[in-house]
Amino acid sequence: KGKKSVRFETKLKPGRYEVRVSYSPHANRANKVSIEIKHSVGVATVDVDQTKKPKIDGLFISLGRFQFDSTATVVISNRGTQGYVIADSVQFIRVPTGR
């Protein structure tokens, strides 16, 4: 416990993006998974309850909107969790200017 993590990293065109993650919910999943989003202003941490069904089409949850210069990194860790941590995928959806 606390020693495993997965890192999703990609190159992006500079801009603002909504960051989403997907996982399969289940009662045996961790209810407080800390996910770090490394963006142009710093690092944001969002806690996710993986026992609950994702709200976006039953597949994804939004971690928020962040500004990226060129590289986007999301780290999902099992640090401090009780239960299984699932890391299926990450989406970076560009947000039109002004939103």
Secondary structure, DSSP 4 states (H G I P E B T S, - for coil): --S-EEEEEEE--SEEEEEEEE----TTB-S-EEEEEEETTEEEEEEE-TTSPPSBTTTEEEEEEEEESSEEEEEEE-TT-SSB----EEEEEEPPTT-
